[in-house]
Amino acid sequence: MSVNAAPSTYAALFERVSLGSLTLPNRIVMAPMTREFAVAGVLSAEAPAYYARRARGGAGLIITEGTAIPHPVAQQSRRIPHLYGDAALARWREVVDAVHAEGSRIFVQLWHCGLGRLNDETDNPEAPSIAPSAIGRRPVRAMTEADVAEVIAAFAGAASTAKHLGFDGVEIHGAHGYLLDQFLWTRTNRRGDRYGGDLLARTRFAAAVVAAIRASVGRFFPIMFRFSQWKGGHYDAKLVSSPQELEILLRPLADAGVDIFDASTRRFWLPEFAGSDLNLAAWAKKVSGRPSLTVGSVGLEGPLDGNYIGEMSATPVSIANLKELLRMLERGDFDLVALGRMLLCNPEWPARVRQGRFENLQSYDPARVALALEPADEAQRAAA
Ligand SMILES: Cc1cc2nc3c(=O)[nH]c(=O)nc-3n(C[C@H](O)[C@H](O)[C@H](O)COP(=O)(O)O)c2cc1C
């Protein structure tokens, strides 16, 4: 990297930032991305290098792929890593150390799939999945009070494990139609007890998860919460339709201990509610009083459009949308900016943007990242 590079137009992205007890070298985050390269819940031996390359490329914070909490039916499939068991934890420790060695921070994403579990492809295929309500095509049962308590304890245990492993924080996966989001969404939550009903009641389970995690990790360990309007396969879904409703959703989560909201959208530049140009992350920050992260097609033209890499479309690089990103960031709309697909194909995207070296950036092509862990990285490294 040239030390004589002119001050970047994109300097706002590269400021050191402190959010409560968390200090990051810059505002660029690697978004959580499932890669399905775990075997029996243990990440592959290449995973530490895979994450470290994105840290070396300049992402100040890495959020790991969704990781199964210690609960028998949390895991989507056998290809998803566990946050339990000696072998899985030993590999995670290598990942943490490798990212820290590059000067970046790392959060683990805590995931329970609920209805999103691929029953036949899991370690525990004969067990039905659990969800707020027993709906859908696969074997599933509605959660009892005992299930609720078990899942809450599993989230809290996973967060405590994360802290002991040296992670710098956790991200709770409350988005995209998985278990926590199934409680938040009317379509998947048909419960008549205190966890169902109006919007405030539907936040109760997620808030209890946050509170239990906060109690297990103490006051200063960062907790990020990812939420979304959209669900896998339902891009027009809405949890909330006004800033007032968003406040009803986020306030209990903030009160329970969330430090940062990750507002998952597919196109960061789209206004969320009529009458204002603020996006979902900007509204999250405004109504919750907590810092926020934006995500969705940063540096790319087309939005995320599939649940699995094999279903996703290729899309070209966009330099133009960075101008809008900067305008929003400089206005203080949000604090952090995450990139997903771009960092799969261009691990060194932050370093290149900082230097204004946009030539040779690779478009997003799932074919290049679908099967193997690193060929795209190696090609990129050679070209960098
Ligand atoms: C291959 C792939 C896997 C993903 N897996 C997860 C995941 O495990 N957890 C999650 O919250 N989001 C997941 N996402 C969504 C990303 O975190 C991100 O929000 C989305 O890709 C939009 O960002 P982008 O337009 O920069 O790619 C995944 C996205 C991709 C492309």
The ligand as an SDF file (V2000), in Angstrom:
LIG
                    3D

 31 33  0  0  0  0  0  0  0  0999 V2000
  -23.3110  -15.5980    0.5490 C   0  0  0  0  0  0  0  0  0  0  0  0
  -24.1100  -14.8010    1.5230 C   0  0  0  0  0  0  0  0  0  0  0  0
  -24.3970  -15.3290    2.7660 C   0  0  0  0  0  0  0  0  0  0  0  0
  -25.1010  -14.5700    3.7130 C   0  0  0  0  0  0  0  0  0  0  0  0
  -25.2960  -15.0780    4.9750 N   0  0  0  0  0  0  0  0  0  0  0  0
  -25.8110  -14.2860    5.9400 C   0  0  0  0  0  0  0  0  0  0  0  0
  -25.8150  -14.7080    7.3040 C   0  0  0  0  0  0  0  0  0  0  0  0
  -25.3060  -15.7780    7.6750 O   0  0  0  0  0  0  0  0  0  0  0  0
  -26.3690  -13.8730    8.2080 N   0  0  0  0  0  0  0  0  0  0  0  0
  -26.9130  -12.6680    7.8630 C   0  0  0  0  0  0  0  0  0  0  0  0
  -27.4130  -11.9480    8.7270 O   0  0  0  0  0  0  0  0  0  0  0  0
  -26.8830  -12.2310    6.5820 N   0  0  0  0  0  0  0  0  0  0  0  0
  -26.3300  -12.9900    5.6270 C   0  0  0  0  0  0  0  0  0  0  0  0
  -26.2080  -12.5120    4.3400 N   0  0  0  0  0  0  0  0  0  0  0  0
  -26.6390  -11.1260    4.0340 C   0  0  0  0  0  0  0  0  0  0  0  0
  -25.4290  -10.1750    4.1220 C   0  0  0  0  0  0  0  0  0  0  0  0
  -24.9580  -10.0540    5.4440 O   0  0  0  0  0  0  0  0  0  0  0  0
  -25.7790   -8.7660    3.6020 C   0  0  0  0  0  0  0  0  0  0  0  0
  -26.7290   -8.1840    4.4540 O   0  0  0  0  0  0  0  0  0  0  0  0
  -26.3110   -8.7800    2.1970 C   0  0  0  0  0  0  0  0  0  0  0  0
  -25.4880   -9.5750    1.3450 O   0  0  0  0  0  0  0  0  0  0  0  0
  -26.4080   -7.3700    1.6050 C   0  0  0  0  0  0  0  0  0  0  0  0
  -25.1370   -6.7940    1.5320 O   0  0  0  0  0  0  0  0  0  0  0  0
  -24.3540   -6.6800    0.1120 P   0  0  0  0  0  0  0  0  0  0  0  0
  -25.3300   -6.0530   -0.8280 O   0  0  0  0  0  0  0  0  0  0  0  0
  -23.1800   -5.8000    0.4260 O   0  0  0  0  0  0  0  0  0  0  0  0
  -23.9860   -8.0550   -0.3120 O   0  0  0  0  0  0  0  0  0  0  0  0
  -25.5470  -13.2690    3.3780 C   0  0  0  0  0  0  0  0  0  0  0  0
  -25.2500  -12.7540    2.1100 C   0  0  0  0  0  0  0  0  0  0  0  0
  -24.5320  -13.4830    1.1930 C   0  0  0  0  0  0  0  0  0  0  0  0
  -24.1880  -12.8710   -0.1360 C   0  0  0  0  0  0  0  0  0  0  0  0
  1  2  1  0
  2  3  1  0
  2 30  2  0
  3  4  2  0
  4  5  1  0
  4 28  1  0
  5  6  2  0
  6  7  1  0
  6 13  1  0
  7  8  2  0
  7  9  1  0
  9 10  1  0
 10 11  2  0
 10 12  1  0
 12 13  2  0
 13 14  1  0
 14 15  1  0
 14 28  1  0
 15 16  1  0
 16 17  1  0
 16 18  1  0
 18 19  1  0
 18 20  1  0
 20 21  1  0
 20 22  1  0
 22 23  1  0
 23 24  1  0
 24 25  2  0
 24 26  1  0
 24 27  1  0
 28 29  2  0
 29 30  1  0
 30 31  1  0
M  END
$$$$
